[in-house]
Amino acid sequence: MLISLAACTAVISGFTVFLQPVINDVREIFTEAGISDSYLALVFKAAAICFVTQITCDICTDSGESAIASAAELWGRGELTLMSLPVIRSLLEQIGDILQ
C-alpha cells in the first residue's frame, strides 16, 4: 500500500507540472470573461476533490476495502454538492434578474 501511495504521489506531482499551463489558460479565460476569482477557486477546489476522491477510492479498492472506497466516494460527492451551492445560488439569481 505504501508503494501505491508513493506512486500516486509521484504521478500527481508530475501531473501538476504539466497542468500549470492549463491552469494559467483557465485563469486568463475567467479574467477575460469577467468572472469572479472566487468561482475560479471553486473550480480548482472541485477538481482537487475529484482527484483526491478517485485516488482514495482506488487505493481502498486495491487494498480490498471496497466499503471504505464507497464511503470515500460518497464523501466526495457530498462535498462537491456542498461546494456547488453558492454557484447554483448565483446562477438562480442571474436567471431571476433576466426574467424580471
Short mmCIF file of the C-alpha atoms (twelve columns), coordinates in Angstrom:
data_MODEL
# 
_entry.id   MODEL 
# 
loop_
_atom_site.group_PDB 
_atom_site.id 
_atom_site.type_symbol 
_atom_site.label_atom_id 
_atom_site.label_alt_id 
_atom_site.label_comp_id 
_atom_site.label_asym_id 
_atom_site.label_seq_id 
_atom_site.Cartn_x 
_atom_site.Cartn_y 
_atom_site.Cartn_z 
_atom_site.pdbx_PDB_model_num 
ATOM 1   C CA . MET A 1   0.000   0.000  0.000   1 
ATOM 2   C CA . LEU A 2   2.851   2.392  0.743   1 
ATOM 3   C CA . ILE A 3   4.303   1.751  -2.698  1 
ATOM 4   C CA . SER A 4   0.930   2.569  -4.281  1 
ATOM 5   C CA . LEU A 5   0.701   5.745  -2.226  1 
ATOM 6   C CA . ALA A 6   4.215   6.772  -3.239  1 
ATOM 7   C CA . ALA A 7   3.470   6.065  -6.904  1 
ATOM 8   C CA . CYS A 8   0.280   8.122  -6.718  1 
ATOM 9   C CA . THR A 9   2.147   10.988 -5.098  1 
ATOM 10  C CA . ALA A 10  4.777   10.900 -7.837  1 
ATOM 11  C CA . VAL A 11  2.159   10.847 -10.585 1 
ATOM 12  C CA . ILE A 12  0.245   13.747 -9.024  1 
ATOM 13  C CA . SER A 13  3.441   15.763 -8.686  1 
ATOM 14  C CA . GLY A 14  4.283   15.168 -12.328 1 
ATOM 15  C CA . PHE A 15  0.714   15.907 -13.349 1 
ATOM 16  C CA . THR A 16  0.739   19.303 -11.640 1 
ATOM 17  C CA . VAL A 17  3.852   20.314 -13.584 1 
ATOM 18  C CA . PHE A 18  2.129   19.570 -16.899 1 
ATOM 19  C CA . LEU A 19  -1.126  21.100 -15.689 1 
ATOM 20  C CA . GLN A 20  0.339   24.534 -14.916 1 
ATOM 21  C CA . PRO A 21  -0.133  25.940 -18.468 1 
ATOM 22  C CA . VAL A 22  -3.750  24.774 -18.451 1 
ATOM 23  C CA . ILE A 23  -4.349  26.466 -15.100 1 
ATOM 24  C CA . ASN A 24  -2.906  29.712 -16.456 1 
ATOM 25  C CA . ASP A 25  -5.150  29.498 -19.534 1 
ATOM 26  C CA . VAL A 26  -8.247  28.896 -17.400 1 
ATOM 27  C CA . ARG A 27  -7.352  31.878 -15.206 1 
ATOM 28  C CA . GLU A 28  -6.967  34.040 -18.295 1 
ATOM 29  C CA . ILE A 29  -10.348 32.882 -19.667 1 
ATOM 30  C CA . PHE A 30  -12.072 33.641 -16.364 1 
ATOM 31  C CA . THR A 31  -10.426 37.075 -16.189 1 
ATOM 32  C CA . GLU A 32  -11.401 37.960 -19.774 1 
ATOM 33  C CA . ALA A 33  -14.970 36.804 -19.137 1 
ATOM 34  C CA . GLY A 34  -15.184 38.962 -16.018 1 
ATOM 35  C CA . ILE A 35  -15.948 36.011 -13.760 1 
ATOM 36  C CA . SER A 36  -15.036 36.413 -10.106 1 
ATOM 37  C CA . ASP A 37  -11.869 34.780 -8.800  1 
ATOM 38  C CA . SER A 38  -13.939 33.069 -6.113  1 
ATOM 39  C CA . TYR A 39  -15.617 30.952 -8.800  1 
ATOM 40  C CA . LEU A 40  -12.246 30.062 -10.248 1 
ATOM 41  C CA . ALA A 41  -11.124 28.920 -6.808  1 
ATOM 42  C CA . LEU A 42  -14.251 26.751 -6.552  1 
ATOM 43  C CA . VAL A 43  -13.477 25.125 -9.898  1 
ATOM 44  C CA . PHE A 44  -9.942  24.271 -8.815  1 
ATOM 45  C CA . LYS A 45  -11.094 23.013 -5.410  1 
ATOM 46  C CA . ALA A 46  -13.723 20.833 -7.061  1 
ATOM 47  C CA . ALA A 47  -11.134 19.374 -9.418  1 
ATOM 48  C CA . ALA A 48  -8.809  18.665 -6.485  1 
ATOM 49  C CA . ILE A 49  -11.610 16.945 -4.574  1 
ATOM 50  C CA . CYS A 50  -12.366 14.792 -7.607  1 
ATOM 51  C CA . PHE A 51  -8.729  13.746 -7.960  1 
ATOM 52  C CA . VAL A 52  -8.227  13.033 -4.257  1 
ATOM 53  C CA . THR A 53  -11.502 11.122 -4.030  1 
ATOM 54  C CA . GLN A 54  -10.675 8.985  -7.066  1 
ATOM 55  C CA . ILE A 55  -7.188  8.151  -5.812  1 
ATOM 56  C CA . THR A 56  -8.533  7.367  -2.334  1 
ATOM 57  C CA . CYS A 57  -11.201 5.080  -3.777  1 
ATOM 58  C CA . ASP A 58  -8.678  3.297  -5.982  1 
ATOM 59  C CA . ILE A 59  -6.246  2.755  -3.107  1 
ATOM 60  C CA . CYS A 60  -9.028  1.465  -0.853  1 
ATOM 61  C CA . THR A 61  -10.317 -0.859 -3.573  1 
ATOM 62  C CA . ASP A 62  -6.800  -2.166 -4.269  1 
ATOM 63  C CA . SER A 63  -6.412  -2.816 -0.548  1 
ATOM 64  C CA . GLY A 64  -9.609  -4.860 -0.508  1 
ATOM 65  C CA . GLU A 65  -11.617 -2.258 1.382   1 
ATOM 66  C CA . SER A 66  -14.498 -1.689 -1.000  1 
ATOM 67  C CA . ALA A 67  -16.807 -0.433 1.769   1 
ATOM 68  C CA . ILE A 68  -14.349 2.310  2.688   1 
ATOM 69  C CA . ALA A 69  -13.952 3.111  -1.018  1 
ATOM 70  C CA . SER A 70  -17.711 3.530  -1.319  1 
ATOM 71  C CA . ALA A 71  -17.770 5.758  1.755   1 
ATOM 72  C CA . ALA A 72  -14.959 7.906  0.319   1 
ATOM 73  C CA . GLU A 73  -16.833 8.214  -2.962  1 
ATOM 74  C CA . LEU A 74  -19.978 9.266  -1.131  1 
ATOM 75  C CA . TRP A 75  -17.999 11.851 0.835   1 
ATOM 76  C CA . GLY A 76  -16.526 13.271 -2.378  1 
ATOM 77  C CA . ARG A 77  -19.942 13.568 -3.985  1 
ATOM 78  C CA . GLY A 78  -21.380 15.221 -0.904  1 
ATOM 79  C CA . GLU A 79  -18.534 17.707 -0.695  1 
ATOM 80  C CA . LEU A 80  -18.937 18.650 -4.356  1 
ATOM 81  C CA . THR A 81  -22.648 19.155 -3.805  1 
ATOM 82  C CA . LEU A 82  -21.999 21.469 -0.853  1 
ATOM 83  C CA . MET A 83  -19.367 23.397 -2.779  1 
ATOM 84  C CA . SER A 84  -21.702 23.916 -5.725  1 
ATOM 85  C CA . LEU A 85  -24.443 25.609 -3.671  1 
ATOM 86  C CA . PRO A 86  -23.018 29.173 -3.959  1 
ATOM 87  C CA . VAL A 87  -22.647 28.754 -7.717  1 
ATOM 88  C CA . ILE A 88  -26.205 27.444 -8.050  1 
ATOM 89  C CA . ARG A 89  -27.499 30.323 -5.913  1 
ATOM 90  C CA . SER A 90  -25.682 32.869 -8.073  1 
ATOM 91  C CA . LEU A 91  -26.976 31.248 -11.248 1 
ATOM 92  C CA . LEU A 92  -30.557 31.307 -9.978  1 
ATOM 93  C CA . GLU A 93  -30.196 34.967 -9.018  1 
ATOM 94  C CA . GLN A 94  -28.958 35.815 -12.507 1 
ATOM 95  C CA . ILE A 95  -31.832 33.900 -14.079 1 
ATOM 96  C CA . GLY A 96  -34.246 35.772 -11.801 1 
ATOM 97  C CA . ASP A 97  -32.729 39.101 -12.869 1 
ATOM 98  C CA . ILE A 98  -33.103 38.174 -16.543 1 
ATOM 99  C CA . LEU A 99  -36.728 37.131 -16.134 1 
ATOM 100 C CA . GLN A 100 -37.729 40.367 -14.373 1 
# 
